[in-house]
Amino acid sequence: MYFERVFALSKALQDKAGMGRACSRLGDVFKALGDIERAETYHKQLFALSQQLSHAVGQCTALTNLGELALASGKVDLAADHYAQLQAVAEREKQSSFLAISHSGQAAVCRARGNFTDALSHYECTLAACQESSDKRGMAKALGHMADSWLAIGDFGKANEHYEQQLRLAHDLDDGMMECLVYRSLGLAHSKYGEYNKAAEYNKRQVSIASSLPAAQQIEAGRAWANLGETYECLFRFADAVPCYKKLLDIASMCCDEAEKMRGYAGLGRCHREMGNTDDAMAAFEQRLQMAQALRDVVAEVECYAE
């Protein structure tokens, strides 16, 4: 591998800065490949080299990645240690962007432990750090995480308030995908509390924005139609839900997304069954069953037989 060669040459030249850059790239490559063990090895080397060189950004980069890798492998306590260490370095070196990351990471650790109250405290610190560095995108993400945490605690009012703040920032950033995701969250939140008509309004806004996204992101439009279809089902408006699932199937076929196609057939099957269209329901469920068998999705296959 190219970067391994760079690392070897830098080591031969006793170029610690070059070794550190190679370690960073190698860690990122193995992280992307899902090889957590080798990614950790290189990021640990990056951290050690950065300490020797008193390079704050290198130390923070390594600790950020080590925290993410630990969380990904379910090592929650280890992730907490990495993020706490990152916070200490970021505060000492006045690295506001990494300070935000450290608190966001510690919040993720708290959520993994089911401690949403402490998670909120860390997200508030994340938000403050992002405000200090005028990082609107970071602020928006923090507000979304805070909304999710309030919803988990059971405070719908606070959750809704934070989603709305996130939505305003997404609009300021002209980020259509973020707006879609916020509308999806608002729809799900209102559905959770039985406010299905309000949820449908947010689903329709999600559909409208998602439909104008670039071709590479069009599957989000399909998911938006599915969300609207599921909300209509909750309202017993099965005839209105059917065209939503057909839209999902069209888009999922275009995007070659098999999981969303199965979701579409499942929705169609349920709606036709509720409307008494037995033949159409069976046809939809059979389509989903064939896909589940082809994908060797045992869970979906069992669900199909149950239907």
VODRENPA-686442 format. One line per field, with one value per residue (C-alpha): x, y negated, z negated; residue number from 1. Coordinates in steps of 0.001 Angstrom, whole numbers, padded with zeros to 6 digits. Last residue first. Layout:
# residues N
u <- (X,...)
v <- (Y,...)
w <- (Z,...)
i <- (NUM,...)
END
This chain:
# residues 307
u <- (-048351,-046608,-044893,-043640,-042398,-040409,-038816,-037987,-036145,-034372,-032962,-031227,-031234,-032951,-035278,-036210,-036787,-039092,-040980,-041434,-042928,-045189,-046378,-047303,-049164,-050962,-052187,-053338,-055304,-056815,-058070,-060097,-059038,-056985,-055255,-054544,-052925,-050804,-049546,-048707,-046693,-044784,-044119,-042673,-040477,-039156,-038285,-036575,-034305,-033572,-032234,-031421,-031822,-034362,-036090,-036155,-037660,-040470,-041127,-041320,-043758,-045910,-045749,-047087,-049751,-051096,-051117,-054040,-056253,-055162,-056297,-056618,-054899,-052027,-051892,-051637,-048592,-046999,-047586,-046091,-042979,-042764,-042991,-040136,-038111,-038508,-037447,-034363,-033614,-033134,-029746,-027541,-030086,-029680,-032427,-035587,-037932,-036481,-037777,-041400,-041417,-040075,-042733,-045370,-043972,-044117,-047812,-048440,-046940,-049381,-052251,-050741,-050442,-050334,-047349,-044908,-046386,-045473,-041865,-041672,-042847,-040468,-037573,-038479,-038743,-035270,-033869,-035330,-033930,-030501,-030696,-031740,-028827,-029309,-027187,-029804,-032520,-030555,-030157,-033918,-034566,-032176,-034097,-037361,-035876,-034796,-038282,-039911,-037636,-038316,-042077,-041874,-040173,-040086,-036438,-035887,-037528,-035233,-032271,-033373,-033839,-030365,-028913,-030643,-029440,-025869,-026100,-027361,-024617,-021982,-023358,-023413,-019766,-019288,-016223,-017761,-021186,-019673,-018141,-021462,-023370,-020919,-021206,-024994,-024501,-022455,-025205,-027814,-025857,-025807,-029628,-029768,-028024,-028976,-025381,-025086,-026608,-023876,-021182,-022746,-022666,-018982,-018391,-020320,-018331,-015014,-016122,-016996,-013601,-012049,-013583,-012628,-008917,-007672,-004535,-005344,-009080,-008561,-006037,-008343,-011402,-009503,-008535,-012208,-013063,-010484,-011545,-015240,-014438,-012650,-015722,-018019,-016045,-018889,-016670,-018040,-017687,-014002,-013429,-015069,-013004,-009788,-010636,-011122,-008046,-005878,-007175,-006728,-003122,-002340,-003959,-001921,001521,003940,006294,006629,002898,002105,004230,002357,-001048,-000201,001013,-002318,-004081,-002115,-002937,-006584,-007029,-005417,-007900,-010915,-010579,-013878,-012392,-013074,-011256,-008383,-008031,-008395,-005731,-003428,-003868,-003176,-000239,001253,000943,002561,005431,006075,006182,008459,011005,013633,014673,014059,010778,009695,010514,008512,005531,005498,005588,002656,000881,001223,000000)
v <- (011766,014259,015849,012420,011601,014859,013936,010437,011905,014509,011983,014343,011554,013785,015154,011661,010552,013504,012842,009153,010010,012603,009988,007625,010314,011494,007960,007483,010754,009963,006479,006116,002528,003624,006299,003800,001451,004124,005539,002117,001296,004584,004092,000639,001809,004591,001966,-000081,002851,003575,000097,000153,-003662,-003493,-000543,-002420,-005453,-003516,-001404,-004474,-006128,-002974,-003130,-006683,-005735,-003104,-005359,-007474,-004388,-003203,-006333,-004528,-007521,-005268,-003982,-007584,-008005,-004903,-006261,-009630,-007911,-005788,-008878,-010436,-007241,-007431,-011078,-010076,-007560,-010624,-011459,-010591,-012222,-015589,-016694,-018354,-015509,-015514,-019043,-018279,-014819,-016197,-018908,-016208,-014184,-017307,-017778,-014045,-014251,-017041,-014827,-011900,-013549,-010230,-011107,-008892,-010184,-013748,-012694,-010662,-013619,-015989,-013565,-013244,-017039,-017272,-014679,-016463,-019821,-018207,-016877,-020250,-022144,-025805,-026622,-029134,-026488,-023929,-026554,-027155,-023396,-022912,-025523,-023737,-020400,-022015,-023297,-019991,-018083,-020534,-020146,-016357,-015898,-012103,-011517,-009898,-012915,-015267,-013191,-013305,-017091,-017469,-015401,-017641,-020789,-019460,-018737,-022255,-023837,-021811,-023053,-026609,-026558,-030143,-029037,-030141,-028886,-025451,-025376,-026390,-023721,-021036,-022182,-021893,-018476,-017438,-018476,-016724,-013475,-013782,-013727,-011041,-008367,-005211,-003938,-004349,-007801,-008695,-007507,-009566,-012578,-011941,-011974,-015227,-016725,-015721,-016837,-020323,-020553,-019434,-022444,-024762,-023858,-026013,-023886,-023076,-022775,-020546,-018354,-017842,-017240,-014681,-012832,-012723,-011509,-008711,-007594,-007551,-005489,-002956,-002722,-002246,000515,001486,001835,-001320,-003195,-002276,-003275,-006667,-007364,-006289,-008548,-011612,-010728,-010582,-013862,-015587,-014405,-015441,-018843,-019430,-018613,-018515,-016512,-013623,-013831,-013789,-010662,-008866,-009955,-008921,-005537,-005060,-006079,-003428,-000600,-001650,-001429,002016,003280,001546,003065,001706,000684,-002984,-002614,-000877,-003850,-006462,-004795,-004568,-008271,-009300,-006915,-008363,-011913,-010834,-009075,-012214,-014306,-011745,-011872,-009422,-008965,-005209,-005914,-008296,-005636,-002971,-005301,-006360,-002700,-001960,-004949,-003487,000000)
w <- (-006771,-009057,-006054,-005006,-008510,-008562,-005220,-006467,-009454,-007295,-004830,-002421,000196,002770,000088,-001082,002516,003204,-000038,000803,004181,002545,000020,002851,004805,001657,000942,004537,004399,000989,001812,-001400,-002068,-005083,-002987,-000202,-002728,-004406,-001107,000269,-002849,-002702,001011,000326,-002559,-000337,002277,-000462,-001320,002352,003151,006872,007062,009907,008258,004922,006678,008357,005244,003006,005394,005287,001480,001520,004100,001634,-001459,-000252,000174,-003274,-005111,-008458,-010128,-011236,-007647,-006427,-008674,-007157,-003649,-004558,-005935,-002782,-000565,-002560,-002206,001557,001536,-000480,002270,004471,002950,005941,008263,006556,004120,005455,004496,000989,000381,001281,-000297,-003591,-003533,-003007,-005926,-008130,-007352,-007849,-011342,-012203,-011107,-013014,-016423,-018282,-020475,-018571,-015321,-016314,-016963,-013750,-011689,-013430,-012836,-009145,-008870,-010421,-008009,-005014,-006178,-006556,-002999,-001637,-003185,-002301,-005368,-006564,-005978,-007993,-010733,-010849,-010936,-013847,-015842,-014987,-016068,-019356,-020162,-019172,-021552,-024372,-023920,-023547,-026920,-027195,-028096,-024701,-023024,-024942,-023730,-020089,-020356,-021850,-019017,-016488,-018261,-018200,-014468,-013768,-015885,-014039,-010727,-012035,-013128,-014319,-016377,-019685,-018584,-017895,-021388,-022964,-021020,-022059,-025693,-025432,-023837,-026884,-029291,-027137,-027279,-031065,-031064,-028356,-030429,-028544,-028564,-024794,-025251,-027745,-025324,-022533,-024865,-025519,-021773,-021317,-024202,-022625,-019158,-020424,-022138,-018851,-017097,-019979,-020022,-022899,-023445,-027074,-026442,-023381,-025232,-028216,-026021,-023957,-027148,-028146,-024626,-024770,-028256,-027325,-024220,-026440,-028673,-025658,-023967,-021597,-018509,-016894,-020178,-020413,-016793,-017305,-020417,-018709,-015769,-017940,-020015,-016897,-015505,-018866,-019197,-015623,-016139,-019296,-017856,-020801,-018512,-020974,-021724,-018006,-017578,-020383,-019039,-015483,-016746,-018563,-015334,-013438,-015830,-016136,-012353,-012401,-014995,-013458,-010004,-008671,-005324,-006065,-009403,-007602,-005251,-008009,-010157,-007155,-006403,-010009,-010286,-007083,-008441,-011717,-009975,-007935,-011119,-012745,-009908,-011149,-007483,-007734,-009527,-006771,-004162,-006004,-006546,-002902,-001862,-004183,-002612,000889,000000)
i <- (307,306,305,304,303,302,301,300,299,298,297,296,295,294,293,292,291,290,289,288,287,286,285,284,283,282,281,280,279,278,277,276,275,274,273,272,271,270,269,268,267,266,265,264,263,262,261,260,259,258,257,256,255,254,253,252,251,250,249,248,247,246,245,244,243,242,241,240,239,238,237,236,235,234,233,232,231,230,229,228,227,226,225,224,223,222,221,220,219,218,217,216,215,214,213,212,211,210,209,208,207,206,205,204,203,202,201,200,199,198,197,196,195,194,193,192,191,190,189,188,187,186,185,184,183,182,181,180,179,178,177,176,175,174,173,172,171,170,169,168,167,166,165,164,163,162,161,160,159,158,157,156,155,154,153,152,151,150,149,148,147,146,145,144,143,142,141,140,139,138,137,136,135,134,133,132,131,130,129,128,127,126,125,124,123,122,121,120,119,118,117,116,115,114,113,112,111,110,109,108,107,106,105,104,103,102,101,100,99,98,97,96,95,94,93,92,91,90,89,88,87,86,85,84,83,82,81,80,79,78,77,76,75,74,73,72,71,70,69,68,67,66,65,64,63,62,61,60,59,58,57,56,55,54,53,52,51,50,49,48,47,46,45,44,43,42,41,40,39,38,37,36,35,34,33,32,31,30,29,28,27,26,25,24,23,22,21,20,19,18,17,16,15,14,13,12,11,10,9,8,7,6,5,4,3,2,1)
END
